[in-house]
Structure formats: structure tokens, C-alpha cells
Amino acid sequence: MINSRDLNFADWLERRWVTPSYAGWLLLVLAICLFGAATNSMAGWLYVISGISFALLIIAAILPWRSLRQLQLERFPIQPVSAGENLTITLQLYNNYKEPKNLLQVWDVLPAGLGRPQGKAIELVAPKDFYQWSYFQPTHQRGVYHWQKLELRSGAPLGLFWCRRSQALPVKAIVYPQVLKLQQCPLVDAIGTEDQDKIQSDRHYQAATEGITKTLRAYRFGDPTRLIHWRSSARLDQFMVRELEVVTGGQELVIALDSGSSWSAEIFEEAVIAAASLYFYAVRAQLNVRLWTAGAGLVAGGRSVLEALAAVQMEESDQHELPRRIPLLWITGRADSVQDLASYSRWLYFAPPGASSSPHSALRAGLTVEVGKDLSQQLQRPPNFSPRIVS
């Protein structure tokens, strides 16, 4: 029975020099037996057969190493995807030699959190030519994955010995957290209700300036006909459409993820999904929204936010101070942290399984999320408390 120590030695030998295959071991044993028989019988034909066998083994040990020379690998950048989608990984193998290279294997050694190593058998690479290999790697969890090892393996041309060589080609793959499509979110909609008078005046101004034309552009299919600027259309001999000025109230909001504290791994992933979903809902609601984490601080912009949430980890060091003068939507797994929030902030509490209590505050609206239930439906529920507007 072959044990792990023998396998490790064979792998070490294959990476440093060459290692015999099963057929190679069989031919080696046969050549030794023939040489022993020739020594005992002094038969010349046995010496010839054993000598040919040893010569064949020496040639078969040299050729795989030579076959991997002057082969170069190149990676293409990997486009970010969301969790549950497939990464598209593309490699190119260049043959800079004047002779064709055949019977090759390419192995992409993926990080442990992304999957098992992926391999591809290549029959032939023509001289001064390349072979392109693309494959799709499923993703199950968000994260920023780094790896660099690519391996070339060959047993050409006889398959009696195998040779493996590694090349370091660093690459980074970003898997964004899932973003839920929320139709409504009363918790976000309640932000800034204390400044209702100001917001209403902004809305009146927006309605008053609704017809102000910002610019003209060519008509596109689906544009409403009421926006066609007929005078310019007649002059330019094509339909021109008005683009109207849009005015928003500019209400500020910070989605703050309590990444500096300890979480259950499953609950923390749910909290990251909630943070991403709430951020993009607030963007669609035309709020001036930013994301805060203990490690990254304040981040704005869709791509930057997704990258920060892909890389965030629980129990991060508090490198950035939490902004207190801006309305917060505090996402936490600690019930006691809610009491430190200002009255104009909101909270989203992820209750651990079996938790007997949830945050209670007479001044702050919030929502308790039960792990195991549909997160999208829970985020669209009304908050536990909605403060009255004092006129």
C-alpha cells in the first residue's frame, strides 16, 4: 500500500527533477532483471536488450524536462463578479521554441477558499504559437482572493517519466457580496424625517424647476414624446429630446457596519449582504450615502463600496473613527451598541440564534433581523419604532 510519505517524495521528485510513471517503474525493474540474467548467463542478446532499456529510460527522463523549456504562461485580468456567479479565468501558453510542444498539462492552483486546482490537457502547441485556455470557476462566498502558482506538467513523448515546473503569476479575483433588489425599505426612508420641512421645501423647488432644460440630445427609442424639442428637431432634421434638471434634497446617510466586533461567521455574511443592499437602495433613493467599516473607514462609489465589502472581515482593528454627526444606519450584532447612537440615527440588529432580547430605544428607530429567515423580506419591513415629526 502506498502511504502519504511515498506520495510526497514522488511529488517532490517530480517538481525538482522527474519521477517515473507506473510504466517507467515497470521498465526499470525489467531492465534490471534482464541485466542480472545477462550477468549470470553471459548471453549477449540479454545485454543488448537491457542496454536498450536503460538507454530508453535515460532518454525518457530527459525529454519531459526539455519539453517544458521555453514555454511561457500569461494570465488575463479577472473581472469581478458577485457571489454565486462564475469567475472567467483565461490563460495563454506561448511556445517560443522552433519545435512543436505536445502532450502537456496546465494546472491553475487556486486558493483554498475558491476551489480545487483546475487542470487542462493540451495536445499540441505549434512552434512560435500560443494556446488559450478559459474556464469558469463557481463562487460561493464573497472575498478578495490572491494566488499566483501555475504549473506545467509533461510526460512527453513516451510517458515513462513525469516532470512538473511552476511559474509565479500573481492574480487577484474579487467576489462581491450579493445585492438584494429591495422594492422598499422603510428603515432607510425614515432617515432625515426630523428635517421634514427642509425636505418638503426641496421637493417644492424640484417640482418648480422640473421643466428647466439642462441639455438637448438625440431621440432614443422609449423616450416620452412630450420631451421632444420641436424647434430644434425641425432645425436639425432629427428628433431632439430635452434632458431636465434634477434637484434632490441631498440628505446624508452613512451605512456603518460594526466590523470591529465579534460575530458568528454566518451572521456576519448576512450583515455584509444587508449593508450592500441598503447602500444601493439608498443610492436609488438619491441620498448622499457612504459606507463605513472599521478597517476601510468612509467609502463612496458603487465599485469602491463593493470592493470594501468584499474584503471586510469581522474583528477588524478600529483604524477609523465612526462619524457621529451624520445620520447612521448602524448594522451590528451587539444589542448594547444601539444606545450610543444619536436620535437621528437608525439601527439594524442581527440577533444571534437563541437571543432573548433585542435593542429597545424610545428615541431611535431600528429593525431586528432573525437569522435563517428571508433577509430581503425582513429589510422591507417597517422599523420597530418611527419617531413622530414635531411641527
Contacts in CASP RR format, 6 or more apart in sequence:
PFRMAT RR
TARGET T0000
AUTHOR 0000-0000-0000
METHOD contacts of the structure
MODEL  1
MINSRDLNFADWLERRWVTPSYAGWLLLVLAICLFGAATNSMAGWLYVIS
GISFALLIIAAILPWRSLRQLQLERFPIQPVSAGENLTITLQLYNNYKEP
KNLLQVWDVLPAGLGRPQGKAIELVAPKDFYQWSYFQPTHQRGVYHWQKL
ELRSGAPLGLFWCRRSQALPVKAIVYPQVLKLQQCPLVDAIGTEDQDKIQ
SDRHYQAATEGITKTLRAYRFGDPTRLIHWRSSARLDQFMVRELEVVTGG
QELVIALDSGSSWSAEIFEEAVIAAASLYFYAVRAQLNVRLWTAGAGLVA
GGRSVLEALAAVQMEESDQHELPRRIPLLWITGRADSVQDLASYSRWLYF
APPGASSSPHSALRAGLTVEVGKDLSQQLQRPPNFSPRIVS
10 19 0 8 1.000
11 19 0 8 1.000
13 19 0 8 1.000
14 153 0 8 1.000
14 162 0 8 1.000
14 163 0 8 1.000
14 164 0 8 1.000
15 164 0 8 1.000
15 165 0 8 1.000
15 166 0 8 1.000
17 65 0 8 1.000
17 163 0 8 1.000
18 61 0 8 1.000
18 64 0 8 1.000
18 65 0 8 1.000
18 161 0 8 1.000
18 162 0 8 1.000
18 163 0 8 1.000
19 161 0 8 1.000
19 162 0 8 1.000
20 28 0 8 1.000
20 160 0 8 1.000
20 161 0 8 1.000
20 162 0 8 1.000
21 155 0 8 1.000
21 159 0 8 1.000
21 160 0 8 1.000
21 161 0 8 1.000
21 162 0 8 1.000
23 159 0 8 1.000
23 160 0 8 1.000
24 57 0 8 1.000
24 60 0 8 1.000
24 159 0 8 1.000
24 160 0 8 1.000
24 161 0 8 1.000
27 53 0 8 1.000
27 56 0 8 1.000
27 57 0 8 1.000
27 160 0 8 1.000
28 57 0 8 1.000
30 53 0 8 1.000
31 50 0 8 1.000
31 51 0 8 1.000
31 53 0 8 1.000
31 54 0 8 1.000
31 57 0 8 1.000
32 50 0 8 1.000
34 46 0 8 1.000
34 49 0 8 1.000
34 50 0 8 1.000
34 53 0 8 1.000
35 46 0 8 1.000
35 47 0 8 1.000
35 50 0 8 1.000
35 51 0 8 1.000
35 54 0 8 1.000
36 50 0 8 1.000
37 43 0 8 1.000
37 46 0 8 1.000
38 44 0 8 1.000
38 46 0 8 1.000
38 47 0 8 1.000
38 50 0 8 1.000
56 158 0 8 1.000
56 160 0 8 1.000
57 160 0 8 1.000
57 161 0 8 1.000
59 158 0 8 1.000
60 158 0 8 1.000
60 159 0 8 1.000
60 160 0 8 1.000
60 161 0 8 1.000
61 160 0 8 1.000
61 161 0 8 1.000
63 155 0 8 1.000
63 156 0 8 1.000
63 157 0 8 1.000
63 158 0 8 1.000
64 154 0 8 1.000
64 155 0 8 1.000
64 156 0 8 1.000
64 159 0 8 1.000
64 161 0 8 1.000
64 162 0 8 1.000
64 163 0 8 1.000
65 163 0 8 1.000
67 101 0 8 1.000
67 103 0 8 1.000
67 104 0 8 1.000
67 154 0 8 1.000
67 155 0 8 1.000
67 156 0 8 1.000
67 157 0 8 1.000
67 163 0 8 1.000
68 104 0 8 1.000
68 152 0 8 1.000
68 154 0 8 1.000
68 163 0 8 1.000
68 165 0 8 1.000
69 97 0 8 1.000
70 95 0 8 1.000
70 96 0 8 1.000
70 97 0 8 1.000
71 93 0 8 1.000
71 94 0 8 1.000
71 95 0 8 1.000
71 96 0 8 1.000
71 97 0 8 1.000
71 101 0 8 1.000
71 104 0 8 1.000
71 125 0 8 1.000
71 152 0 8 1.000
72 93 0 8 1.000
72 94 0 8 1.000
72 96 0 8 1.000
72 167 0 8 1.000
73 91 0 8 1.000
73 92 0 8 1.000
73 93 0 8 1.000
73 94 0 8 1.000
73 106 0 8 1.000
73 150 0 8 1.000
73 152 0 8 1.000
73 167 0 8 1.000
73 169 0 8 1.000
74 91 0 8 1.000
74 92 0 8 1.000
74 94 0 8 1.000
74 169 0 8 1.000
75 89 0 8 1.000
75 90 0 8 1.000
75 91 0 8 1.000
75 150 0 8 1.000
75 169 0 8 1.000
75 171 0 8 1.000
76 89 0 8 1.000
76 90 0 8 1.000
76 91 0 8 1.000
76 92 0 8 1.000
77 171 0 8 1.000
78 87 0 8 1.000
78 88 0 8 1.000
78 89 0 8 1.000
78 171 0 8 1.000
78 172 0 8 1.000
78 173 0 8 1.000
78 174 0 8 1.000
79 87 0 8 1.000
79 88 0 8 1.000
80 173 0 8 1.000
80 174 0 8 1.000
80 175 0 8 1.000
80 176 0 8 1.000
80 306 0 8 1.000
80 307 0 8 1.000
80 310 0 8 1.000
81 87 0 8 1.000
81 139 0 8 1.000
81 175 0 8 1.000
81 176 0 8 1.000
82 142 0 8 1.000
82 175 0 8 1.000
82 176 0 8 1.000
82 177 0 8 1.000
82 178 0 8 1.000
82 179 0 8 1.000
83 139 0 8 1.000
83 140 0 8 1.000
83 141 0 8 1.000
83 142 0 8 1.000
83 175 0 8 1.000
83 176 0 8 1.000
83 177 0 8 1.000
83 178 0 8 1.000
84 138 0 8 1.000
84 139 0 8 1.000
84 140 0 8 1.000
84 178 0 8 1.000
85 139 0 8 1.000
86 136 0 8 1.000
86 137 0 8 1.000
86 138 0 8 1.000
86 139 0 8 1.000
87 114 0 8 1.000
87 136 0 8 1.000
87 137 0 8 1.000
87 139 0 8 1.000
87 173 0 8 1.000
87 175 0 8 1.000
88 134 0 8 1.000
88 136 0 8 1.000
89 108 0 8 1.000
89 118 0 8 1.000
89 134 0 8 1.000
89 135 0 8 1.000
89 136 0 8 1.000
89 137 0 8 1.000
89 173 0 8 1.000
90 132 0 8 1.000
90 133 0 8 1.000
90 134 0 8 1.000
91 106 0 8 1.000
91 108 0 8 1.000
91 132 0 8 1.000
91 133 0 8 1.000
91 134 0 8 1.000
91 150 0 8 1.000
92 130 0 8 1.000
92 131 0 8 1.000
92 132 0 8 1.000
92 133 0 8 1.000
93 104 0 8 1.000
93 106 0 8 1.000
93 122 0 8 1.000
93 125 0 8 1.000
93 130 0 8 1.000
93 131 0 8 1.000
93 132 0 8 1.000
93 133 0 8 1.000
93 152 0 8 1.000
94 129 0 8 1.000
94 130 0 8 1.000
95 101 0 8 1.000
95 125 0 8 1.000
95 126 0 8 1.000
95 127 0 8 1.000
95 128 0 8 1.000
95 129 0 8 1.000
95 130 0 8 1.000
95 131 0 8 1.000
96 128 0 8 1.000
97 127 0 8 1.000
98 127 0 8 1.000
98 128 0 8 1.000
99 127 0 8 1.000
100 124 0 8 1.000
100 125 0 8 1.000
100 126 0 8 1.000
100 127 0 8 1.000
101 124 0 8 1.000
101 125 0 8 1.000
101 156 0 8 1.000
102 122 0 8 1.000
102 123 0 8 1.000
102 124 0 8 1.000
102 125 0 8 1.000
102 156 0 8 1.000
102 157 0 8 1.000
103 122 0 8 1.000
103 123 0 8 1.000
103 154 0 8 1.000
103 155 0 8 1.000
103 156 0 8 1.000
103 157 0 8 1.000
103 159 0 8 1.000
104 121 0 8 1.000
104 122 0 8 1.000
104 125 0 8 1.000
104 152 0 8 1.000
104 153 0 8 1.000
104 154 0 8 1.000
104 156 0 8 1.000
105 119 0 8 1.000
105 120 0 8 1.000
105 121 0 8 1.000
105 122 0 8 1.000
105 152 0 8 1.000
105 153 0 8 1.000
105 154 0 8 1.000
106 119 0 8 1.000
106 120 0 8 1.000
106 122 0 8 1.000
106 133 0 8 1.000
106 150 0 8 1.000
106 151 0 8 1.000
106 152 0 8 1.000
106 153 0 8 1.000
107 117 0 8 1.000
107 118 0 8 1.000
107 119 0 8 1.000
107 150 0 8 1.000
107 151 0 8 1.000
107 152 0 8 1.000
107 153 0 8 1.000
108 117 0 8 1.000
108 118 0 8 1.000
108 119 0 8 1.000
108 135 0 8 1.000
108 150 0 8 1.000
109 117 0 8 1.000
109 147 0 8 1.000
109 149 0 8 1.000
109 150 0 8 1.000
109 151 0 8 1.000
110 116 0 8 1.000
110 117 0 8 1.000
110 118 0 8 1.000
110 137 0 8 1.000
110 145 0 8 1.000
110 147 0 8 1.000
111 145 0 8 1.000
111 146 0 8 1.000
111 147 0 8 1.000
113 141 0 8 1.000
113 145 0 8 1.000
114 137 0 8 1.000
114 139 0 8 1.000
114 145 0 8 1.000
114 147 0 8 1.000
114 173 0 8 1.000
115 137 0 8 1.000
118 135 0 8 1.000
118 137 0 8 1.000
120 133 0 8 1.000
120 135 0 8 1.000
122 131 0 8 1.000
122 133 0 8 1.000
125 131 0 8 1.000
139 175 0 8 1.000
141 175 0 8 1.000
141 269 0 8 1.000
142 175 0 8 1.000
142 176 0 8 1.000
142 177 0 8 1.000
142 178 0 8 1.000
142 269 0 8 1.000
142 272 0 8 1.000
142 309 0 8 1.000
142 310 0 8 1.000
143 174 0 8 1.000
143 175 0 8 1.000
143 310 0 8 1.000
143 311 0 8 1.000
144 172 0 8 1.000
144 173 0 8 1.000
144 174 0 8 1.000
144 175 0 8 1.000
144 307 0 8 1.000
144 310 0 8 1.000
144 311 0 8 1.000
145 172 0 8 1.000
145 173 0 8 1.000
145 174 0 8 1.000
145 175 0 8 1.000
146 170 0 8 1.000
146 171 0 8 1.000
146 172 0 8 1.000
147 170 0 8 1.000
147 171 0 8 1.000
148 168 0 8 1.000
148 169 0 8 1.000
148 170 0 8 1.000
148 171 0 8 1.000
149 166 0 8 1.000
149 167 0 8 1.000
149 168 0 8 1.000
150 166 0 8 1.000
150 167 0 8 1.000
150 168 0 8 1.000
150 169 0 8 1.000
151 164 0 8 1.000
151 165 0 8 1.000
151 166 0 8 1.000
151 167 0 8 1.000
152 164 0 8 1.000
152 165 0 8 1.000
152 166 0 8 1.000
152 167 0 8 1.000
153 162 0 8 1.000
153 163 0 8 1.000
153 164 0 8 1.000
154 162 0 8 1.000
154 163 0 8 1.000
155 161 0 8 1.000
155 162 0 8 1.000
155 163 0 8 1.000
174 306 0 8 1.000
174 307 0 8 1.000
174 310 0 8 1.000
175 310 0 8 1.000
176 276 0 8 1.000
176 306 0 8 1.000
176 307 0 8 1.000
176 309 0 8 1.000
176 310 0 8 1.000
177 269 0 8 1.000
177 272 0 8 1.000
177 273 0 8 1.000
177 275 0 8 1.000
177 276 0 8 1.000
177 306 0 8 1.000
177 309 0 8 1.000
177 310 0 8 1.000
178 273 0 8 1.000
178 276 0 8 1.000
179 273 0 8 1.000
179 276 0 8 1.000
179 277 0 8 1.000
179 280 0 8 1.000
180 273 0 8 1.000
180 274 0 8 1.000
180 277 0 8 1.000
180 375 0 8 1.000
180 376 0 8 1.000
180 379 0 8 1.000
181 376 0 8 1.000
182 277 0 8 1.000
182 278 0 8 1.000
182 281 0 8 1.000
182 376 0 8 1.000
182 379 0 8 1.000
182 380 0 8 1.000
183 380 0 8 1.000
184 380 0 8 1.000
185 278 0 8 1.000
185 281 0 8 1.000
185 379 0 8 1.000
185 380 0 8 1.000
186 380 0 8 1.000
186 381 0 8 1.000
186 382 0 8 1.000
186 383 0 8 1.000
186 386 0 8 1.000
187 278 0 8 1.000
187 329 0 8 1.000
187 346 0 8 1.000
187 348 0 8 1.000
187 365 0 8 1.000
187 366 0 8 1.000
187 367 0 8 1.000
187 379 0 8 1.000
187 383 0 8 1.000
188 253 0 8 1.000
188 278 0 8 1.000
188 281 0 8 1.000
188 282 0 8 1.000
188 285 0 8 1.000
188 287 0 8 1.000
188 329 0 8 1.000
188 346 0 8 1.000
189 285 0 8 1.000
190 346 0 8 1.000
190 365 0 8 1.000
190 383 0 8 1.000
190 386 0 8 1.000
190 387 0 8 1.000
191 251 0 8 1.000
191 253 0 8 1.000
191 287 0 8 1.000
191 327 0 8 1.000
191 329 0 8 1.000
191 344 0 8 1.000
191 346 0 8 1.000
192 199 0 8 1.000
192 251 0 8 1.000
192 327 0 8 1.000
192 344 0 8 1.000
193 386 0 8 1.000
193 387 0 8 1.000
193 389 0 8 1.000
194 343 0 8 1.000
194 344 0 8 1.000
194 387 0 8 1.000
194 389 0 8 1.000
194 390 0 8 1.000
195 251 0 8 1.000
196 389 0 8 1.000
198 249 0 8 1.000
199 249 0 8 1.000
199 251 0 8 1.000
202 247 0 8 1.000
202 248 0 8 1.000
202 249 0 8 1.000
202 250 0 8 1.000
203 249 0 8 1.000
205 247 0 8 1.000
206 246 0 8 1.000
206 247 0 8 1.000
206 248 0 8 1.000
206 249 0 8 1.000
209 245 0 8 1.000
209 247 0 8 1.000
210 244 0 8 1.000
211 244 0 8 1.000
211 245 0 8 1.000
212 244 0 8 1.000
212 245 0 8 1.000
213 229 0 8 1.000
213 242 0 8 1.000
213 243 0 8 1.000
213 244 0 8 1.000
213 245 0 8 1.000
214 242 0 8 1.000
214 243 0 8 1.000
214 244 0 8 1.000
214 245 0 8 1.000
215 242 0 8 1.000
215 243 0 8 1.000
216 229 0 8 1.000
216 232 0 8 1.000
216 240 0 8 1.000
216 241 0 8 1.000
216 242 0 8 1.000
216 243 0 8 1.000
217 240 0 8 1.000
217 241 0 8 1.000
217 243 0 8 1.000
218 238 0 8 1.000
218 239 0 8 1.000
218 240 0 8 1.000
218 241 0 8 1.000
219 228 0 8 1.000
219 233 0 8 1.000
219 238 0 8 1.000
219 239 0 8 1.000
219 240 0 8 1.000
219 241 0 8 1.000
220 241 0 8 1.000
223 241 0 8 1.000
227 241 0 8 1.000
227 242 0 8 1.000
227 244 0 8 1.000
228 239 0 8 1.000
228 240 0 8 1.000
228 241 0 8 1.000
228 242 0 8 1.000
229 240 0 8 1.000
229 241 0 8 1.000
229 242 0 8 1.000
232 240 0 8 1.000
233 239 0 8 1.000
233 240 0 8 1.000
248 286 0 8 1.000
249 286 0 8 1.000
250 286 0 8 1.000
250 287 0 8 1.000
250 288 0 8 1.000
251 287 0 8 1.000
251 288 0 8 1.000
251 327 0 8 1.000
252 287 0 8 1.000
252 288 0 8 1.000
252 289 0 8 1.000
252 326 0 8 1.000
252 327 0 8 1.000
253 282 0 8 1.000
253 287 0 8 1.000
253 288 0 8 1.000
253 289 0 8 1.000
253 290 0 8 1.000
253 326 0 8 1.000
253 327 0 8 1.000
253 328 0 8 1.000
253 329 0 8 1.000
254 289 0 8 1.000
254 290 0 8 1.000
254 291 0 8 1.000
254 292 0 8 1.000
254 298 0 8 1.000
254 323 0 8 1.000
254 326 0 8 1.000
254 327 0 8 1.000
254 328 0 8 1.000
254 329 0 8 1.000
255 275 0 8 1.000
255 278 0 8 1.000
255 279 0 8 1.000
255 282 0 8 1.000
255 289 0 8 1.000
255 290 0 8 1.000
255 291 0 8 1.000
255 292 0 8 1.000
255 329 0 8 1.000
255 331 0 8 1.000
256 291 0 8 1.000
256 292 0 8 1.000
256 293 0 8 1.000
256 322 0 8 1.000
256 328 0 8 1.000
256 329 0 8 1.000
256 330 0 8 1.000
256 331 0 8 1.000
257 271 0 8 1.000
257 272 0 8 1.000
257 275 0 8 1.000
257 291 0 8 1.000
257 292 0 8 1.000
257 293 0 8 1.000
257 309 0 8 1.000
257 312 0 8 1.000
257 331 0 8 1.000
258 271 0 8 1.000
258 294 0 8 1.000
258 330 0 8 1.000
258 331 0 8 1.000
258 332 0 8 1.000
258 333 0 8 1.000
258 334 0 8 1.000
258 337 0 8 1.000
259 293 0 8 1.000
259 294 0 8 1.000
259 295 0 8 1.000
259 312 0 8 1.000
259 313 0 8 1.000
259 314 0 8 1.000
259 315 0 8 1.000
259 316 0 8 1.000
260 294 0 8 1.000
260 295 0 8 1.000
260 314 0 8 1.000
260 315 0 8 1.000
260 316 0 8 1.000
260 317 0 8 1.000
260 318 0 8 1.000
261 314 0 8 1.000
261 315 0 8 1.000
261 332 0 8 1.000
261 333 0 8 1.000
261 334 0 8 1.000
261 337 0 8 1.000
262 314 0 8 1.000
262 315 0 8 1.000
263 271 0 8 1.000
263 314 0 8 1.000
263 315 0 8 1.000
263 333 0 8 1.000
263 350 0 8 1.000
264 352 0 8 1.000
265 314 0 8 1.000
266 371 0 8 1.000
267 333 0 8 1.000
267 350 0 8 1.000
267 352 0 8 1.000
267 371 0 8 1.000
268 314 0 8 1.000
270 350 0 8 1.000
270 369 0 8 1.000
270 371 0 8 1.000
270 375 0 8 1.000
271 331 0 8 1.000
271 333 0 8 1.000
271 348 0 8 1.000
271 350 0 8 1.000
272 309 0 8 1.000
272 312 0 8 1.000
273 375 0 8 1.000
274 331 0 8 1.000
274 348 0 8 1.000
274 350 0 8 1.000
274 369 0 8 1.000
274 375 0 8 1.000
274 379 0 8 1.000
275 291 0 8 1.000
275 309 0 8 1.000
275 331 0 8 1.000
276 305 0 8 1.000
276 306 0 8 1.000
276 309 0 8 1.000
277 375 0 8 1.000
277 376 0 8 1.000
277 379 0 8 1.000
278 329 0 8 1.000
278 331 0 8 1.000
278 348 0 8 1.000
278 379 0 8 1.000
279 289 0 8 1.000
279 291 0 8 1.000
279 302 0 8 1.000
279 305 0 8 1.000
280 302 0 8 1.000
282 289 0 8 1.000
283 289 0 8 1.000
283 302 0 8 1.000
289 300 0 8 1.000
290 298 0 8 1.000
290 299 0 8 1.000
290 300 0 8 1.000
291 298 0 8 1.000
291 299 0 8 1.000
291 300 0 8 1.000
291 305 0 8 1.000
291 308 0 8 1.000
291 309 0 8 1.000
292 298 0 8 1.000
292 299 0 8 1.000
292 320 0 8 1.000
292 322 0 8 1.000
292 323 0 8 1.000
292 328 0 8 1.000
293 299 0 8 1.000
293 308 0 8 1.000
293 309 0 8 1.000
293 312 0 8 1.000
293 316 0 8 1.000
293 320 0 8 1.000
294 316 0 8 1.000
294 317 0 8 1.000
294 318 0 8 1.000
294 319 0 8 1.000
294 320 0 8 1.000
295 312 0 8 1.000
295 316 0 8 1.000
295 317 0 8 1.000
295 318 0 8 1.000
295 319 0 8 1.000
295 320 0 8 1.000
296 308 0 8 1.000
296 311 0 8 1.000
296 312 0 8 1.000
296 320 0 8 1.000
297 319 0 8 1.000
297 320 0 8 1.000
298 320 0 8 1.000
298 323 0 8 1.000
299 305 0 8 1.000
299 308 0 8 1.000
322 328 0 8 1.000
324 342 0 8 1.000
325 342 0 8 1.000
327 342 0 8 1.000
327 344 0 8 1.000
327 345 0 8 1.000
327 346 0 8 1.000
328 341 0 8 1.000
328 342 0 8 1.000
328 345 0 8 1.000
328 346 0 8 1.000
329 345 0 8 1.000
329 346 0 8 1.000
329 347 0 8 1.000
329 348 0 8 1.000
330 337 0 8 1.000
330 338 0 8 1.000
330 341 0 8 1.000
330 345 0 8 1.000
330 346 0 8 1.000
330 347 0 8 1.000
330 348 0 8 1.000
331 347 0 8 1.000
331 348 0 8 1.000
331 350 0 8 1.000
332 338 0 8 1.000
332 347 0 8 1.000
332 348 0 8 1.000
332 349 0 8 1.000
332 350 0 8 1.000
333 349 0 8 1.000
333 350 0 8 1.000
333 351 0 8 1.000
333 352 0 8 1.000
335 349 0 8 1.000
335 355 0 8 1.000
335 357 0 8 1.000
335 358 0 8 1.000
335 359 0 8 1.000
336 359 0 8 1.000
338 347 0 8 1.000
338 349 0 8 1.000
338 359 0 8 1.000
338 361 0 8 1.000
338 364 0 8 1.000
338 366 0 8 1.000
339 359 0 8 1.000
339 361 0 8 1.000
341 347 0 8 1.000
341 361 0 8 1.000
341 364 0 8 1.000
343 363 0 8 1.000
343 364 0 8 1.000
343 387 0 8 1.000
345 364 0 8 1.000
346 364 0 8 1.000
346 365 0 8 1.000
346 366 0 8 1.000
346 367 0 8 1.000
346 383 0 8 1.000
347 359 0 8 1.000
347 361 0 8 1.000
347 364 0 8 1.000
347 365 0 8 1.000
347 366 0 8 1.000
347 367 0 8 1.000
348 366 0 8 1.000
348 367 0 8 1.000
348 369 0 8 1.000
349 358 0 8 1.000
349 359 0 8 1.000
349 366 0 8 1.000
349 367 0 8 1.000
349 368 0 8 1.000
349 369 0 8 1.000
350 369 0 8 1.000
350 371 0 8 1.000
351 358 0 8 1.000
351 368 0 8 1.000
351 369 0 8 1.000
351 370 0 8 1.000
351 371 0 8 1.000
352 371 0 8 1.000
353 371 0 8 1.000
358 368 0 8 1.000
359 366 0 8 1.000
359 368 0 8 1.000
361 385 0 8 1.000
362 385 0 8 1.000
363 387 0 8 1.000
364 385 0 8 1.000
365 383 0 8 1.000
365 384 0 8 1.000
365 385 0 8 1.000
365 386 0 8 1.000
365 387 0 8 1.000
366 383 0 8 1.000
366 384 0 8 1.000
366 385 0 8 1.000
367 378 0 8 1.000
367 379 0 8 1.000
367 381 0 8 1.000
367 383 0 8 1.000
367 384 0 8 1.000
368 384 0 8 1.000
369 375 0 8 1.000
369 378 0 8 1.000
369 379 0 8 1.000
370 378 0 8 1.000
END
